[in-house]
């Protein structure tokens, strides 16, 4: 009975947080609902004896990522009208060309080497202890390609966030 309660209470909090994320109208409330969801998920990890994963969940997601989300929400301002004007001349063409090249490279690699799901999703290893050194060993050997793909996506997301947040100001020529 205790195990059911230790799972049911955080599970209900996860569902409540997810509902807040989906249905709240204020973006700050959405972010706080996501913090509730991520914190409750860390509690579930603790009940499963995955303390390292729970600690990383709290530090990285509920801490750093949500702080970044709130900073971006408050910096951009949700009540600003949308600007459909390109801030950099030709940026749509540049982004389209980059995406076409990226898709072409991925298709070329797949056609040359064949599609091997083991390359993207290697068979998981049972890590019973779950110490940071064992997790790092698996992450940087058999899961190195997905790890690098995620790092590239994070760099792209950071660059996009900076591009969205940066406002170009016209300088007066009469100064």
N, C-alpha and C positions, 0 to 999 in steps of 0.2 A: 504494500500500500504506500509506503514511503517513497519507493522508486517512482511510482505513478505520479505522486504529487510533485516530486522533484523534477519530473519531466513536464507535467501538465501546466504548472504555473508559469514557467518560462515560455512554454509553447503558446499559451494564451497571450502572454505579453508580446511575443513575436507577432502574432496575428493582429493584436491591437495596434502595435507600432506600424505594421504594414498597412492597415486600414487608415491610419492617420496620414501616412505618406501618400496614399492614393486619393483620399477625399478631402484633406484640409486645403483651404483656399490660400492661406498665407504660406509663402515658401519657407519662412523660418520655422513654422510649425511642421511643415513637411520634413525639414532637416532634423528637427527634434524627434519626430516619429521614427526616422531612420536610426537615430542614436538609440532610441528605446529598442528597436529591433536588433541592432548589432550588439547591444549590451546583453539582451536576453539570450541571444545566440551564444555569447561567451559563457553565460551561466550554463547553458546546455553542454557546452564543451567541457566545463569543469565537472559536471555530473558524469561525463563519459571518461573522466581521468585523462583528458587531453589538456593539461594545464598550460603547456607551452603554446598550443594553438589558441587557447582562451586569452592568454596574455598578449599574443600578437594581435588577436582580434580587437582587444580593447585599445592597445597602443596605436596600432596602425589605422584601423578603420574607424572605431568610435572616437579616437583622439585626433589623429593627424588629418585624415581625409575629411572628417566632418568639420573640423576647424577650417580647412580649406574651402569646403562647400559654403559654409556660413560667411566666410570672408568674401568669396566671389559674389554671393547673393547680395550682400550689403554693399559691395563696391560697385557692382553693375547697376543696382537699383532696379527693382521690379516694376516700378511705376513709370519708367522711361518709355517713351514711344519707340517702336521698332524703327530702325534705320535700314532702309533697303538699298541705300547707296553704298557702292564699293569703296572701302577706305583705301585700298591699294589698287591702282589702275591695272586691270587685267588679271585680278586674282582669281576670278572664276575660271578663266582659261588655264592658268597655272595649276590650279587644283585639279581640274579635269585631266590635264595632261599627265600630272603626277599619278593620279589614280589609274589611268590607262596603262602607263608604264609599269606600275606595281602589279596590276592584274596580268599583264603580259609576261612579266618575269615569273610570277607564281605559276602560270599556265605552262611556261617553258620548262620550269623545273619539274613539274608534274609529268609532262609529256616525255621528258628525257629519262627520268628516274622511275616513273610509275608512281601511282598513288599508294603510299604505304602509311596506313593509319598508325603503325608503330612509331613512325617518326614524330607525329604530332601528339599522339596519346600512347605513350609507352605503358606496358603492363605495370600496374602499381605493385610496389613491394610492401610486404607487411612489416611495418616498423612498430614493434611492440613497445619499445622503451619510449620513443618519441623525443629523445634528447635533441637539442639544437644541432649537435655535430652529426647525428644520423640523418636528420632532416636535410641539412645542408649537403651532406654527401649524396643523397638521392637527388636533390634538386639540381645540383651542378654536374651530375653525370648523365642519368637517363632522362631527366626532364629539362635539359639545358635549352633545347629549341623552344618549347612553350614559354620558358622563363624569359628568354631573349625577346620573343614576340610581345610578351606583356610589357617588357621594359620599353620597347619601341612605341607601343601604344600609349604608355604613360608620358613619354617625351612628346609625342604628337598632341596629346590632350593638354599638356602644360603649355605648349606653344600656342595651341588654339585658344586657351583661356587667356593668355597674355594678349593675343591679337584681338580678342573680343573686348578685353578690359581697357586697352590702350585707346585713348581718344586723340585724334589728330586735331590740333588747334591751329587755326589760320593765324599767321603772324601779320601784324599791320605793317604795311610798307611805308607808312608815314612816320615811323619812329625816328 
